[in-house]
Amino acid sequence: MAHSASAKKRIRQNAKARARNRWHKRGFRELIKDYNELILHGTVEDSQEKLRAIYKSLDQVASDNTIHKNTAARYKSRLTAKLNVKKSVAA
């Protein structure tokens, strides 16, 4: 248990930051789940629109240092690869 005022404040700040980070992560993970469903059952155009939204979300989360920028890049690369496979199958 924290005794000093500054330690108590730090605990409060950490709790807020953790809640904010979890909320951001949950947001882009839900977008990715929707995107994966679109890859399986949707059209290429719908998937491209969803991918743009995911890019924006990942960039925002990475800019807040909730996730590392390379992690965001890795997500984007893998999701784009799925879209490219869908495009090649559709063609």
Contacts in CASP RR format, 6 or more apart in sequence:
PFRMAT RR
TARGET T0000
AUTHOR 0000-0000-0000
METHOD contacts of the structure
MODEL  1
MAHSASAKKRIRQNAKARARNRWHKRGFRELIKDYNELILHGTVEDSQEK
LRAIYKSLDQVASDNTIHKNTAARYKSRLTAKLNVKKSVAA
2 8 0 8 1.000
2 10 0 8 1.000
2 11 0 8 1.000
20 66 0 8 1.000
21 66 0 8 1.000
24 60 0 8 1.000
24 61 0 8 1.000
24 64 0 8 1.000
24 66 0 8 1.000
25 61 0 8 1.000
25 66 0 8 1.000
25 67 0 8 1.000
27 57 0 8 1.000
28 54 0 8 1.000
28 57 0 8 1.000
28 58 0 8 1.000
28 61 0 8 1.000
28 75 0 8 1.000
31 50 0 8 1.000
31 53 0 8 1.000
31 54 0 8 1.000
31 57 0 8 1.000
32 54 0 8 1.000
32 75 0 8 1.000
32 79 0 8 1.000
34 50 0 8 1.000
35 47 0 8 1.000
35 50 0 8 1.000
35 51 0 8 1.000
35 54 0 8 1.000
35 79 0 8 1.000
36 82 0 8 1.000
38 46 0 8 1.000
38 47 0 8 1.000
38 50 0 8 1.000
39 47 0 8 1.000
39 82 0 8 1.000
39 83 0 8 1.000
39 86 0 8 1.000
44 83 0 8 1.000
44 86 0 8 1.000
44 87 0 8 1.000
44 90 0 8 1.000
47 83 0 8 1.000
47 86 0 8 1.000
48 83 0 8 1.000
51 79 0 8 1.000
51 80 0 8 1.000
51 83 0 8 1.000
54 75 0 8 1.000
54 76 0 8 1.000
54 79 0 8 1.000
55 76 0 8 1.000
58 67 0 8 1.000
58 72 0 8 1.000
58 75 0 8 1.000
58 76 0 8 1.000
59 72 0 8 1.000
61 67 0 8 1.000
61 72 0 8 1.000
62 68 0 8 1.000
62 69 0 8 1.000
62 71 0 8 1.000
62 72 0 8 1.000
END
